[in-house]
Amino acid sequence: MNIKIYVIGKSKDFYQTGCLEYVKRLSSYAKVEVIELKDDSISEHPSNSEITKAKDNEGKRVLSLLKPQEYLIGLDLSKKEFTSEGFAKYLNEKIVNNGSNISFVIGGSYGLSDELKSRCNDRISLSTLTFPHQLARLVLLEQIYRAFKIINNETYHK
């Protein structure tokens, strides 16, 4: 099982420690690769066109790395949410139906470009709350770990 997580922007040290811990924990279930891509610099009060340009540039960087057969799940605030049990079932179905290679993408501060959204095979939401994208990465890794624990009927999830 291979899981790739494409993320726009670098993780801060205090988030990085948690992310590394979950990647380590996940190693008994899957090979997890977190791929960080540069985020575009943007002014403090950007115009809509500046935001769109930044999202487009960031999206192109992700798209340039994707293989055609990658099943890509985008994180998107406006899409379906899950309970942890529901996410475990969803992830297990994706693994069974799409092989052992699943990829996720976490956009930058302003989300995913339209082109990247259209490339996604599916889009999900971690929550209707807004998280910094570095925290979203940590939450996603933890929920993937929790999902594997649930799928394998192992203790962790209460």
Residue frames relative to the residue before (quaternion, step in Angstrom):
aa qw qx qy qz dx dy dz
M 1.0000 0.0000 0.0000 0.0000 0.00 0.00 0.00
N 0.0604 -0.7871 0.6138 0.0002 3.55 -0.90 1.02
I 0.0421 -0.7742 0.6315 -0.0014 3.53 -0.93 0.98
K 0.0943 -0.7650 0.6356 0.0441 3.54 -0.90 1.00
I 0.0939 -0.7604 0.6402 0.0564 3.52 -1.10 0.77
Y 0.1689 -0.7734 0.6078 0.0615 3.55 -0.51 1.26
V 0.0070 0.8081 -0.5875 0.0416 3.56 -0.77 1.02
I 0.3381 -0.7067 0.5855 0.2084 3.52 -1.08 0.79
G 0.7917 0.2717 -0.2324 0.4954 3.56 -0.76 1.07
K 0.4986 -0.6437 0.5063 0.2840 3.50 -1.29 0.51
S 0.4437 -0.6804 0.5182 0.2675 3.54 -1.18 0.65
K 0.4565 -0.6531 0.5320 0.2864 3.56 -1.11 0.72
D 0.6906 -0.5210 0.3133 0.3918 3.57 -1.15 0.64
F 0.7107 0.4687 -0.2870 0.4391 3.60 0.79 -0.95
Y 0.6344 0.4690 -0.3328 0.5166 3.62 1.18 -0.38
Q 0.6165 0.5900 -0.3377 0.3973 3.57 1.02 -0.89
T 0.6223 0.5506 -0.3433 0.4379 3.60 0.97 -0.81
G 0.6821 0.4758 -0.2837 0.4773 3.59 0.89 -0.90
C 0.6384 0.5277 -0.3287 0.4539 3.58 0.97 -0.83
L 0.6594 0.5066 -0.3085 0.4619 3.59 0.90 -0.88
E 0.6240 0.5382 -0.3369 0.4556 3.58 1.04 -0.74
Y 0.7032 0.4501 -0.2825 0.4724 3.63 0.87 -0.86
V 0.5901 0.5329 -0.3753 0.4764 3.61 1.07 -0.58
K 0.6417 0.5154 -0.3139 0.4733 3.60 0.99 -0.84
R 0.6693 0.4979 -0.3001 0.4626 3.61 0.87 -0.93
L 0.6777 0.5076 -0.2853 0.4490 3.57 1.03 -0.80
S 0.5128 0.6950 -0.4058 0.2989 3.59 1.16 -0.47
S 0.6465 0.5003 -0.3459 0.4605 3.63 1.10 -0.40
Y 0.7064 0.4214 -0.2557 0.5079 3.61 1.26 -0.19
A 0.8110 -0.0352 0.1064 0.5742 3.56 0.98 -0.86
K 0.4258 -0.6120 0.5809 0.3267 3.50 -1.33 0.30
V 0.0789 -0.8081 0.5837 0.0021 3.56 -0.57 1.17
E 0.0569 -0.7835 0.6188 -0.0079 3.52 -0.89 1.04
V 0.1527 -0.7633 0.6238 0.0709 3.55 -0.81 1.07
I 0.1139 -0.8046 0.5827 0.0069 3.55 -0.62 1.20
E 0.1718 -0.7979 0.5743 0.0635 3.55 -0.47 1.25
L 0.0886 -0.7799 0.6188 0.0317 3.54 -0.97 0.93
K 0.6016 -0.5899 0.4086 0.3509 3.54 -1.12 0.72
D 0.2843 -0.7132 0.6085 0.2009 3.52 -1.10 0.76
D 0.5187 -0.6339 0.4761 0.3200 3.56 -1.17 0.60
S 0.4569 -0.6323 0.5452 0.3069 3.54 -1.12 0.71
I 0.0179 -0.7971 0.6023 -0.0397 3.51 -0.96 0.88
S 0.5508 -0.6343 0.4239 0.3384 3.60 -1.02 0.76
E 0.6736 -0.5200 0.3509 0.3907 3.55 -1.27 0.40
H 0.7735 0.1483 -0.0778 0.6113 3.58 1.09 -0.71
P 0.0408 -0.8646 0.5006 0.0103 3.59 0.46 1.20
S 0.4695 -0.6246 0.5410 0.3110 3.53 -1.25 0.52
N 0.6692 -0.4834 0.3707 0.4256 3.57 -1.27 0.25
S 0.6585 0.5081 -0.3187 0.4545 3.58 0.99 -0.79
E 0.6264 0.5235 -0.3364 0.4695 3.61 1.07 -0.67
I 0.6379 0.5173 -0.3168 0.4746 3.58 1.02 -0.81
T 0.6606 0.5082 -0.3039 0.4615 3.57 0.90 -0.95
K 0.6488 0.5177 -0.3159 0.4596 3.58 0.94 -0.87
A 0.6575 0.5025 -0.3110 0.4674 3.60 0.92 -0.88
K 0.6608 0.4967 -0.3098 0.4696 3.61 0.89 -0.89
D 0.6446 0.5229 -0.3188 0.4576 3.59 0.98 -0.83
N 0.6579 0.5024 -0.3062 0.4700 3.59 0.92 -0.89
E 0.6631 0.4964 -0.3014 0.4722 3.58 0.91 -0.92
G 0.6460 0.5303 -0.3093 0.4536 3.58 0.98 -0.86
K 0.6452 0.5224 -0.3175 0.4583 3.58 0.98 -0.83
R 0.6227 0.5324 -0.3474 0.4562 3.60 1.04 -0.70
V 0.6529 0.4856 -0.3159 0.4881 3.60 0.98 -0.79
L 0.6706 0.5249 -0.3010 0.4292 3.58 0.80 -1.02
S 0.6343 0.5479 -0.3338 0.4313 3.59 1.05 -0.71
L 0.7065 0.4569 -0.2584 0.4748 3.60 1.17 -0.48
L 0.5820 0.6224 -0.3674 0.3727 3.58 1.19 -0.48
K 0.3211 -0.6933 0.6087 0.2139 3.52 -1.16 0.71
P 0.6264 -0.5821 0.3539 0.3789 3.62 -1.01 0.71
Q 0.7196 0.4598 -0.2571 0.4524 3.60 0.99 -0.77
E 0.4749 0.6795 -0.4527 0.3284 3.63 1.20 -0.11
Y 0.2990 -0.7080 0.6122 0.1858 3.53 -0.97 0.95
L 0.1000 -0.8443 0.5264 -0.0102 3.56 -0.34 1.30
I 0.1105 -0.7688 0.6295 0.0223 3.53 -0.89 1.08
G 0.2000 -0.7960 0.5644 0.0884 3.56 -0.63 1.14
L 0.3559 -0.6933 0.5777 0.2427 3.54 -1.11 0.69
D 0.0731 0.7997 -0.5741 0.1600 3.53 -0.62 1.22
L 0.4868 -0.7093 0.4346 0.2666 3.58 -0.60 1.16
S 0.7291 0.4707 -0.2472 0.4309 3.58 0.99 -0.78
K 0.6223 0.5714 -0.3391 0.4138 3.61 1.23 -0.04
K 0.7769 -0.3978 0.2358 0.4273 3.55 -1.35 0.00
E 0.2722 -0.7326 0.6090 0.1353 3.49 -1.19 0.83
F 0.2118 -0.7699 0.5915 0.1120 3.53 -1.27 0.45
T 0.4229 -0.5508 0.6181 0.3684 3.46 -1.41 0.13
S 0.6615 -0.4816 0.3600 0.4482 3.61 -1.20 0.15
E 0.6409 0.5116 -0.3249 0.4712 3.59 1.01 -0.76
G 0.6532 0.5134 -0.3039 0.4663 3.57 1.01 -0.83
F 0.6454 0.5039 -0.3216 0.4755 3.58 1.01 -0.76
A 0.6188 0.5344 -0.3453 0.4606 3.61 1.02 -0.75
K 0.6558 0.4971 -0.3076 0.4776 3.59 0.94 -0.87
Y 0.6390 0.5310 -0.3080 0.4635 3.59 0.97 -0.93
L 0.6858 0.4821 -0.2891 0.4623 3.59 0.81 -1.01
N 0.6450 0.5193 -0.3206 0.4599 3.58 0.95 -0.84
E 0.6419 0.5136 -0.3196 0.4713 3.62 0.98 -0.81
K 0.6505 0.5079 -0.3210 0.4647 3.60 0.96 -0.84
I 0.6374 0.5183 -0.3250 0.4685 3.59 1.00 -0.79
V 0.6818 0.4874 -0.2863 0.4645 3.58 0.87 -0.95
N 0.7592 0.4189 -0.2097 0.4519 3.59 0.82 -1.00
N 0.8028 0.3041 -0.1313 0.4957 3.59 1.05 -0.66
G 0.6199 -0.5556 0.3527 0.4274 3.57 1.16 0.33
S 0.6778 -0.5449 0.3489 0.3491 3.48 -1.31 -0.08
N 0.6443 0.4945 -0.3362 0.4768 3.60 1.17 0.40
I 0.0662 0.7820 -0.6092 0.1144 3.53 -0.45 1.29
S 0.0900 -0.7922 0.6022 0.0409 3.57 -0.98 0.84
F 0.1803 -0.7436 0.6356 0.1025 3.52 -1.23 0.67
V 0.1095 -0.7713 0.6187 0.1013 3.56 -1.21 0.44
I 0.1344 -0.7541 0.6416 0.0405 3.51 -1.01 1.03
G 0.3402 -0.7712 0.5069 0.1804 3.56 -0.59 1.14
G 0.6420 -0.5096 0.4120 0.3980 3.50 -1.35 0.00
S 0.8320 -0.2566 0.1689 0.4619 3.54 -1.29 -0.33
Y 0.7686 0.3384 -0.1819 0.5116 3.58 1.08 -0.65
G 0.6558 -0.5530 0.3053 0.4134 3.59 1.21 0.34
L 0.6975 -0.4658 0.3751 0.3949 3.50 -1.37 -0.41
S 0.5061 -0.6224 0.4979 0.3296 3.57 -1.13 0.64
D 0.6331 -0.5256 0.4010 0.4027 3.58 -1.23 0.39
E 0.6408 0.5283 -0.3277 0.4505 3.59 0.99 -0.80
L 0.6706 0.4794 -0.2953 0.4830 3.58 0.97 -0.83
K 0.6120 0.5386 -0.3482 0.4627 3.60 1.02 -0.74
S 0.6869 0.4835 -0.2991 0.4527 3.58 0.91 -0.85
R 0.6317 0.5203 -0.3336 0.4680 3.62 1.18 -0.45
C 0.5591 0.6157 -0.3890 0.3963 3.58 1.17 -0.53
N 0.4077 -0.6919 0.5412 0.2493 3.55 -1.02 0.82
D 0.7736 -0.0236 0.0299 0.6325 3.55 1.22 -0.55
R 0.1460 -0.7612 0.6216 0.1136 3.55 -1.27 0.37
I 0.0625 -0.7955 0.6027 -0.0028 3.53 -1.01 0.90
S 0.3267 -0.7140 0.5798 0.2176 3.52 -1.33 0.24
L 0.4019 -0.6867 0.5458 0.2628 3.56 -1.05 0.73
S 0.7708 -0.1327 0.1454 0.6059 3.56 1.13 -0.71
T 0.4934 -0.6109 0.5031 0.3609 3.55 -1.23 0.23
L 0.5100 0.6007 -0.4300 0.4406 3.57 1.29 -0.06
T 0.3840 -0.6920 0.5541 0.2583 3.56 -1.17 0.53
F 0.1038 -0.7862 0.6086 0.0282 3.57 -0.87 1.05
P 0.5235 -0.5392 0.5159 0.4112 3.56 -1.21 0.35
H 0.5695 -0.6291 0.3788 0.3693 3.62 -0.92 0.75
Q 0.5865 0.5548 -0.3859 0.4464 3.63 1.13 -0.44
L 0.6614 0.4835 -0.3007 0.4881 3.60 1.02 -0.77
A 0.5983 0.5600 -0.3580 0.4476 3.60 1.06 -0.71
R 0.6164 0.5443 -0.3353 0.4599 3.59 1.05 -0.76
L 0.6714 0.4907 -0.2924 0.4722 3.59 0.90 -0.92
V 0.6538 0.5037 -0.3084 0.4730 3.59 0.94 -0.88
L 0.6454 0.5158 -0.3268 0.4589 3.61 0.92 -0.84
L 0.6625 0.5003 -0.3107 0.4628 3.60 0.86 -0.91
E 0.6516 0.5064 -0.3163 0.4680 3.58 0.95 -0.84
Q 0.6866 0.4789 -0.2940 0.4613 3.60 0.91 -0.84
I 0.6002 0.5218 -0.3638 0.4849 3.61 1.10 -0.56
Y 0.6399 0.5145 -0.3180 0.4741 3.58 0.97 -0.85
R 0.6509 0.5090 -0.3040 0.4741 3.58 0.90 -0.95
A 0.6365 0.5371 -0.3300 0.4444 3.60 0.96 -0.86
F 0.6628 0.4883 -0.3144 0.4727 3.60 0.91 -0.83
K 0.6228 0.5238 -0.3423 0.4697 3.58 1.02 -0.70
I 0.6576 0.4961 -0.3041 0.4785 3.60 0.96 -0.86
I 0.6475 0.5316 -0.3151 0.4459 3.59 0.88 -0.95
N 0.7587 0.3783 -0.1853 0.4969 3.57 1.00 -0.88
N 0.4236 -0.7341 0.4381 0.2996 3.59 1.31 0.24
E 0.3966 0.7003 -0.4871 0.3392 3.55 0.97 0.88
T 0.5492 -0.6126 0.4478 0.3500 3.54 -1.17 0.56
Y 0.3793 0.6364 -0.6140 0.2722 3.53 -1.19 0.81
H 0.7386 0.3663 -0.2017 0.5289 3.52 0.80 -1.07
K 0.1088 -0.8009 0.5868 0.0501 3.57 -0.82 0.93
